[in-house]
């Protein structure tokens, strides 16, 4: 019986210890939960305080900006009043700005402060320039001259009535101590000492040229393309082409006889061609082959002055002195409906103009170059017979190329776009190969001859 009681007592003690441990664990868990809840509450309170502080700081900054802008507006409105000698507003504004600057914490408010100070400084300069002493304006040279005479040692010893030579006056010493005594009454701070750092005569350092670290590429001179030098033959060729165009126009005028100047020169479909026609006609007028006369209606007429048979011209007659006039033709004049009203029968030959677009397969050409060319074409700013040749390395079919061009052009004129695509062609080739450019040249020549 005693052993059974002992075992029962041990079991009861073990149960009590287990229950005590369970209670301790529950108390620790509840305490941990309470501590965690307390920490969360503290974090929420801190976040709320930070939000309140941020809101207050933002509101203070906005208020500070409004005050700075109000001061600036007041400066702009009262310029004429504040530059007067009787006004003390600039000093009050400066004091107010100094008080506001104590609250500045960011660069935006500092910018407003510097802007106000700049305005105050400018008005202060104007106020000083307007200052009058004894009814006279302040003259800086006269003021310095009087200060110099006031501090002159010999002038002080001899008295104010002494006559002083100007050259001697420049060499005399000045009594700076007297100036110090006069200025000392204007301030209440003890004078401080300043030091000069470094030598008085500093020689400027020679600038060192930095060495480039770029890798130098050795290229074969035989493969490099050099710019073509303009030779005398090229100039003569260009002059011959101009002479041929002038002769062609003269032949047409001979067949037509007397012709209205505007009806003969103005091309209703091309502003550029009209300018070229007037240019060629000026050569005929200069050489005396063509004259400009005024008919009964006041219209300028082109008259052929050369005879069909040169032998019929009188010999020994001095050649009359010709006058050449400059005619101005602007887009506004060209677009005037009166200029095109009776000039539909244009007789002048129209030459082909070719525009080459290098890098035509790139995004820049499709997005920028070709839309710009279409704008000129749609407004009739390009010559009438114009051909636009695209050149790039990529091998693209003409249909695909024109499709890509049309996809980047936004317009409400489909007929103009269709006509523009017809004058757009494409040639592929290399940029560092002379044969490719020669093929491009042959292509352009064939294109111009066919049109």
C-alpha positions as CSV (number, residue, x, y, z in Angstrom):
1,X,0.0,0.0,0.0
2,X,2.9,2.4,0.7
3,X,4.5,1.8,-2.7
4,X,1.1,2.5,-4.4
5,X,0.7,5.8,-2.5
6,X,4.2,6.9,-3.4
7,X,3.7,6.2,-7.0
8,X,0.4,8.1,-6.9
9,X,2.0,11.0,-5.2
10,X,4.8,11.1,-7.9
11,X,2.2,11.1,-10.6
12,X,0.4,14.0,-9.0
13,X,3.6,16.0,-8.7
14,X,4.4,15.3,-12.4
15,X,0.9,16.4,-13.5
16,X,1.3,19.6,-11.4
17,X,4.6,20.4,-13.0
18,X,3.2,19.8,-16.5
19,X,0.3,22.1,-15.8
20,X,2.6,24.8,-14.4
21,X,4.7,24.5,-17.6
22,X,1.6,24.8,-19.8
23,X,0.5,27.9,-17.9
24,X,4.0,29.5,-18.2
25,X,4.0,28.8,-22.0
26,X,0.5,30.3,-22.3
27,X,1.6,33.4,-20.3
28,X,4.7,33.8,-22.5
29,X,2.7,33.5,-25.7
30,X,0.1,36.0,-24.5
31,X,2.9,38.4,-23.4
32,X,4.6,37.9,-26.9
33,X,1.3,38.6,-28.6
34,X,0.8,41.7,-26.5
35,X,4.4,42.9,-27.2
36,X,4.0,42.4,-30.9
37,X,0.7,44.2,-30.9
38,X,2.3,47.0,-28.9
39,X,5.2,47.2,-31.5
40,X,2.7,47.3,-34.3
41,X,0.8,50.1,-32.6
42,X,4.0,52.1,-32.1
43,X,5.0,51.6,-35.8
44,X,1.5,52.8,-36.9
45,X,1.8,55.8,-34.6
46,X,5.3,56.7,-36.0
47,X,4.0,56.3,-39.6
48,X,1.1,58.6,-38.8
49,X,3.5,61.1,-37.3
50,X,5.8,61.0,-40.3
51,X,2.8,61.5,-42.7
52,X,1.7,64.5,-40.6
53,X,5.3,65.9,-40.6
54,X,5.6,65.5,-44.3
55,X,2.2,67.1,-44.9
56,X,3.2,70.0,-42.6
57,X,6.6,70.3,-44.4
58,X,5.0,70.3,-47.8
59,X,2.5,72.9,-46.7
60,X,5.2,75.1,-45.2
61,X,7.2,74.9,-48.5
62,X,4.2,75.9,-50.5
63,X,3.5,78.8,-48.1
64,X,7.2,79.9,-48.4
65,X,7.1,79.8,-52.2
66,X,3.9,81.9,-52.2
67,X,5.6,84.5,-50.0
68,X,8.6,84.6,-52.2
69,X,6.5,85.0,-55.3
70,X,4.5,87.8,-53.6
71,X,7.7,89.6,-52.8
72,X,8.8,89.3,-56.4
73,X,5.5,90.5,-57.7
74,X,5.7,93.5,-55.4
75,X,9.2,94.3,-56.7
76,X,8.0,94.2,-60.3
77,X,5.0,96.4,-59.6
78,X,6.7,99.1,-57.5
79,X,9.9,99.6,-59.4
80,X,9.4,103.3,-60.1
81,X,8.4,104.1,-56.5
82,X,11.1,102.0,-54.7
83,X,14.1,103.6,-56.6
84,X,13.2,107.0,-55.2
85,X,15.6,108.4,-52.6
86,X,12.8,108.9,-50.1
87,X,11.7,105.2,-50.2
88,X,13.0,102.6,-47.8
89,X,11.2,99.7,-49.3
90,X,14.3,98.0,-50.7
91,X,15.8,97.7,-47.2
92,X,12.5,96.3,-45.8
93,X,12.3,93.8,-48.6
94,X,15.8,92.7,-48.0
95,X,15.1,92.2,-44.3
96,X,11.9,90.2,-45.1
97,X,13.9,88.1,-47.6
98,X,16.5,87.3,-44.9
99,X,13.8,86.1,-42.5
100,X,12.3,83.9,-45.2
101,X,15.7,82.5,-46.1
102,X,15.9,80.9,-42.6
103,X,13.1,78.6,-43.6
104,X,14.7,77.5,-46.9
105,X,15.6,73.8,-47.1
106,X,15.4,72.9,-50.8
107,X,16.9,74.2,-54.0
108,X,13.6,75.4,-55.4
109,X,13.0,77.9,-52.6
110,X,16.7,78.9,-52.8
111,X,16.2,79.7,-56.5
112,X,13.3,82.0,-55.6
113,X,15.4,83.7,-52.9
114,X,18.3,84.3,-55.3
115,X,15.8,85.7,-57.9
116,X,14.4,88.2,-55.4
117,X,17.9,89.2,-54.3
118,X,18.9,89.8,-58.0
119,X,16.0,92.1,-58.5
120,X,16.8,94.0,-55.2
121,X,20.4,94.4,-56.4
122,X,19.3,95.8,-59.8
123,X,17.0,98.3,-58.2
124,X,19.6,99.3,-55.7
125,X,22.0,100.1,-58.6
126,X,19.4,102.3,-60.2
127,X,18.7,104.0,-56.9
128,X,22.4,104.8,-56.4
129,X,22.8,106.1,-60.0
130,X,19.8,108.4,-59.3
131,X,21.3,109.7,-56.1
132,X,21.8,113.5,-56.0
133,X,24.1,115.3,-53.6
134,X,23.4,119.0,-53.1
135,X,21.2,119.1,-56.2
136,X,23.8,117.3,-58.4
137,X,24.0,113.7,-59.5
138,X,26.8,111.5,-58.1
139,X,29.9,111.6,-60.4
140,X,32.3,108.8,-59.5
141,X,35.4,110.5,-60.9
142,X,34.6,113.8,-59.1
143,X,34.0,111.9,-55.9
144,X,37.3,110.1,-56.1
145,X,39.1,113.3,-56.9
146,X,37.6,115.0,-53.9
147,X,38.5,112.0,-51.6
148,X,42.1,112.2,-52.9
149,X,42.4,115.9,-52.1
150,X,40.8,115.3,-48.7
151,X,43.5,112.7,-47.8
152,X,46.4,114.5,-49.4
153,X,49.1,115.0,-46.8
154,X,50.6,118.2,-48.2
155,X,47.1,119.6,-48.9
156,X,46.3,119.1,-45.2
157,X,49.5,120.8,-44.1
158,X,49.2,123.8,-46.5
159,X,45.5,124.3,-46.1
160,X,42.6,124.2,-48.5
161,X,43.6,127.4,-50.3
162,X,46.9,125.9,-51.7
163,X,47.2,125.4,-55.4
164,X,48.2,121.9,-56.3
165,X,49.7,120.8,-59.6
166,X,47.9,117.8,-61.2
167,X,51.1,115.9,-61.9
168,X,52.4,116.6,-58.4
169,X,49.0,115.6,-57.0
170,X,49.3,112.1,-58.6
171,X,52.7,111.5,-57.0
172,X,51.7,112.6,-53.4
173,X,51.0,110.3,-50.6
174,X,47.5,109.9,-49.0
175,X,46.6,110.0,-45.3
176,X,44.9,106.7,-45.0
177,X,44.6,106.9,-41.3
178,X,42.4,109.9,-41.6
179,X,40.1,107.9,-43.9
180,X,40.1,105.1,-41.4
181,X,39.0,107.5,-38.7
182,X,36.2,108.8,-40.9
183,X,34.9,105.4,-41.8
184,X,35.3,103.9,-38.3
185,X,32.3,106.0,-37.1
186,X,30.0,104.1,-39.5
187,X,30.5,100.7,-38.0
188,X,30.8,99.1,-34.6
189,X,32.8,96.0,-35.3
190,X,36.5,95.5,-34.6
191,X,38.5,95.4,-37.9
192,X,39.6,91.9,-38.8
193,X,42.7,90.7,-40.7
194,X,42.7,89.0,-44.0
195,X,45.5,86.9,-45.4
196,X,46.6,86.3,-48.9
197,X,47.3,82.7,-49.8
198,X,49.8,81.8,-52.5
199,X,52.3,83.9,-54.5
200,X,51.3,87.3,-55.8
201,X,52.7,86.7,-59.3
202,X,51.5,83.2,-60.3
203,X,52.5,82.0,-63.7
204,X,49.8,80.2,-65.7
205,X,50.5,76.6,-66.2
206,X,51.0,75.3,-69.7
207,X,48.1,73.2,-70.8
208,X,49.0,69.6,-71.5
209,X,47.5,68.0,-74.5
210,X,45.9,64.7,-73.7
211,X,46.9,61.7,-75.6
212,X,44.2,59.9,-77.5
213,X,43.8,56.2,-76.7
214,X,41.8,55.4,-79.9
215,X,43.2,52.6,-81.9
216,X,44.5,53.9,-85.2
217,X,43.3,51.8,-88.2
218,X,45.7,51.5,-91.1
219,X,43.7,51.6,-94.3
220,X,44.8,50.7,-97.7
221,X,45.2,54.0,-99.7
222,X,44.3,52.3,-102.9
223,X,40.8,51.4,-101.6
224,X,40.0,54.8,-100.2
225,X,37.6,57.1,-102.1
226,X,38.9,60.6,-102.6
227,X,36.6,63.6,-103.3
228,X,36.5,64.4,-107.0
229,X,38.5,67.5,-107.9
230,X,36.7,70.1,-110.0
231,X,38.6,70.4,-113.3
232,X,38.5,73.1,-116.0
233,X,36.8,70.7,-118.3
234,X,33.9,70.2,-115.8
235,X,33.4,74.0,-115.7
236,X,33.4,74.3,-119.5
237,X,30.9,71.4,-119.7
238,X,28.5,73.1,-117.3
239,X,28.8,76.4,-119.3
240,X,28.2,74.4,-122.6
241,X,25.0,72.9,-121.1
242,X,23.8,76.4,-120.1
243,X,24.6,77.7,-123.6
244,X,22.7,74.8,-125.1
245,X,19.6,75.5,-123.0
246,X,19.8,79.2,-124.0
247,X,20.0,78.3,-127.7
248,X,17.1,75.9,-127.4
249,X,14.9,78.6,-125.9
250,X,16.0,81.1,-128.6
251,X,15.0,78.6,-131.3
252,X,11.5,78.2,-129.8
253,X,11.1,81.9,-129.5
254,X,12.1,82.4,-133.2
255,X,9.3,80.0,-134.2
256,X,6.7,81.7,-132.0
257,X,7.8,85.2,-132.8
258,X,6.5,87.8,-130.3
259,X,5.3,86.2,-127.1
260,X,4.0,87.3,-123.8
261,X,6.9,87.1,-121.2
262,X,4.9,85.4,-118.5
263,X,3.1,83.0,-120.9
264,X,6.5,82.0,-122.3
265,X,8.6,81.8,-119.0
266,X,6.1,80.8,-116.3
267,X,5.5,77.0,-116.0
268,X,2.2,76.6,-114.1
269,X,3.3,73.2,-112.8
270,X,6.8,74.1,-111.6
271,X,8.1,77.1,-109.7
272,X,11.8,75.9,-110.0
273,X,11.5,75.5,-113.8
274,X,10.0,79.0,-114.0
275,X,13.0,80.5,-112.2
276,X,15.4,78.6,-114.6
277,X,13.5,79.9,-117.6
278,X,13.8,83.5,-116.5
279,X,17.5,82.9,-115.9
280,X,18.0,81.7,-119.5
281,X,16.0,84.5,-120.9
282,X,18.2,87.0,-119.1
283,X,21.2,85.7,-121.2
284,X,19.3,86.4,-124.4
285,X,18.4,89.9,-123.3
286,X,22.0,90.6,-122.3
287,X,23.3,89.4,-125.7
288,X,20.7,91.5,-127.5
289,X,19.1,88.5,-129.1
290,X,15.8,89.2,-127.4
291,X,14.2,92.4,-126.2
292,X,11.4,93.1,-123.8
293,X,8.7,95.4,-125.0
294,X,5.4,96.6,-123.6
295,X,2.2,96.0,-125.7
296,X,-0.9,98.1,-125.8
297,X,-2.4,96.3,-122.8
298,X,0.7,97.0,-120.7
299,X,1.9,93.4,-120.8
300,X,5.7,92.6,-121.2
301,X,6.4,91.0,-124.6
302,X,9.5,89.0,-125.7
303,X,10.6,90.2,-129.2
304,X,13.2,88.4,-131.3
305,X,15.9,90.9,-132.4
306,X,18.0,88.6,-134.6
307,X,17.3,88.3,-138.3
308,X,17.0,85.0,-140.1
309,X,19.7,86.0,-142.6
310,X,22.8,87.4,-140.9
311,X,23.8,89.2,-144.2
312,X,20.7,91.4,-143.9
313,X,22.1,93.1,-140.8
314,X,23.6,96.4,-141.6
315,X,27.4,96.5,-141.4
316,X,29.2,99.4,-139.8
317,X,26.4,100.0,-137.4
318,X,27.6,100.1,-133.8
319,X,25.9,97.6,-131.6
320,X,23.3,99.2,-129.3
321,X,24.1,99.1,-125.6
322,X,21.8,96.6,-124.0
323,X,20.3,96.9,-120.5
324,X,19.7,93.8,-118.3
325,X,17.0,93.8,-115.7
326,X,16.6,91.6,-112.6
327,X,13.1,90.2,-112.2
328,X,12.0,89.0,-108.8
329,X,9.8,85.9,-108.6
330,X,8.6,84.7,-105.2
331,X,6.3,81.9,-104.2
332,X,3.6,84.5,-103.4
333,X,3.9,86.0,-106.9
334,X,4.0,82.6,-108.5
335,X,0.8,81.4,-106.7
336,X,-1.1,84.5,-107.8
337,X,-4.0,83.2,-110.0
338,X,-3.7,86.2,-112.3
339,X,-0.2,85.0,-113.3
340,X,-1.6,81.7,-114.5
341,X,-5.0,82.9,-115.9
342,X,-3.9,83.2,-119.6
343,X,-0.7,81.2,-119.5
344,X,-1.8,77.7,-119.9
345,X,-0.1,77.2,-123.3
346,X,3.4,76.8,-121.9
347,X,6.0,76.4,-124.7
348,X,9.3,76.0,-122.9
349,X,11.1,72.7,-122.7
350,X,10.9,71.0,-119.3
351,X,14.1,69.3,-118.1
352,X,14.3,66.4,-115.8
353,X,15.7,66.9,-112.3
354,X,17.0,63.9,-110.3
355,X,17.2,63.8,-106.5
356,X,19.3,61.0,-105.0
357,X,18.5,59.8,-101.5
358,X,21.5,58.1,-99.9
359,X,20.7,55.5,-97.2
360,X,17.2,55.1,-98.6
361,X,16.6,51.8,-96.9
362,X,17.0,53.2,-93.4
363,X,14.3,54.3,-90.9
364,X,15.4,58.0,-91.2
365,X,14.7,58.0,-94.9
366,X,11.3,56.3,-94.6
367,X,10.2,58.4,-91.5
368,X,11.7,61.8,-92.4
369,X,13.2,62.2,-95.8
370,X,10.5,60.7,-98.1
371,X,7.6,62.3,-96.1
372,X,9.3,65.7,-96.5
373,X,9.9,65.2,-100.2
374,X,6.2,64.3,-100.6
375,X,5.2,67.5,-98.9
376,X,7.3,69.5,-101.4
377,X,5.9,67.4,-104.2
378,X,2.3,67.8,-103.1
379,X,2.7,71.6,-102.9
380,X,4.3,71.9,-106.3
381,X,7.6,73.1,-104.9
382,X,9.6,70.4,-106.8
383,X,10.3,70.7,-110.5
384,X,7.7,69.3,-112.9
385,X,9.8,66.4,-114.3
386,X,11.5,65.2,-111.1
387,X,12.9,61.7,-110.4
388,X,13.7,60.6,-106.9
389,X,16.3,57.8,-106.8
390,X,16.9,55.9,-103.6
391,X,20.4,54.3,-103.1
392,X,21.4,51.9,-100.3
393,X,23.2,48.6,-99.7
394,X,20.1,46.5,-99.1
395,X,18.6,44.7,-102.1
396,X,14.9,45.6,-102.1
397,X,12.4,45.1,-104.9
398,X,10.9,48.3,-106.3
399,X,7.4,47.3,-105.3
400,X,8.4,46.6,-101.7
401,X,10.3,49.8,-101.5
402,X,7.4,51.9,-102.8
403,X,5.1,50.1,-100.4
404,X,7.3,51.0,-97.4
405,X,7.5,54.6,-98.5
406,X,3.7,54.9,-98.8
407,X,3.2,53.3,-95.4
408,X,5.0,56.1,-93.7
409,X,3.2,59.0,-95.5
410,X,-0.1,60.2,-94.0
411,X,-2.1,62.2,-96.5
412,X,-5.6,62.8,-97.7
413,X,-4.5,63.2,-101.3
414,X,-4.3,59.6,-102.7
415,X,-3.8,60.8,-106.2
416,X,-0.8,62.9,-105.3
417,X,0.7,60.0,-103.4
418,X,0.2,57.6,-106.3
419,X,1.9,60.1,-108.6
420,X,4.7,60.6,-106.1
421,X,5.4,56.9,-105.9
422,X,5.7,56.7,-109.7
423,X,8.7,59.1,-109.6
424,X,10.4,57.1,-106.7
425,X,12.8,54.4,-107.8
426,X,15.5,52.4,-106.0
427,X,19.0,51.2,-106.8
428,X,21.1,49.0,-104.5
429,X,24.9,49.3,-104.4
430,X,28.0,49.7,-102.2
431,X,29.3,53.0,-100.8
432,X,33.0,52.1,-101.1
433,X,32.9,50.8,-104.7
434,X,33.4,53.1,-107.7
435,X,31.7,50.6,-110.0
436,X,28.5,50.8,-107.9
437,X,28.4,54.6,-108.3
438,X,29.1,54.3,-112.0
439,X,26.1,52.0,-112.4
440,X,24.0,54.6,-110.4
441,X,25.2,57.3,-112.9
442,X,24.2,55.2,-115.9
443,X,20.8,54.5,-114.3
444,X,20.1,58.2,-113.8
445,X,21.2,59.1,-117.3
446,X,18.9,56.4,-118.8
447,X,16.1,57.6,-116.5
448,X,16.4,61.2,-117.6
449,X,16.6,60.3,-121.3
450,X,13.4,58.2,-121.0
451,X,11.5,61.0,-119.4
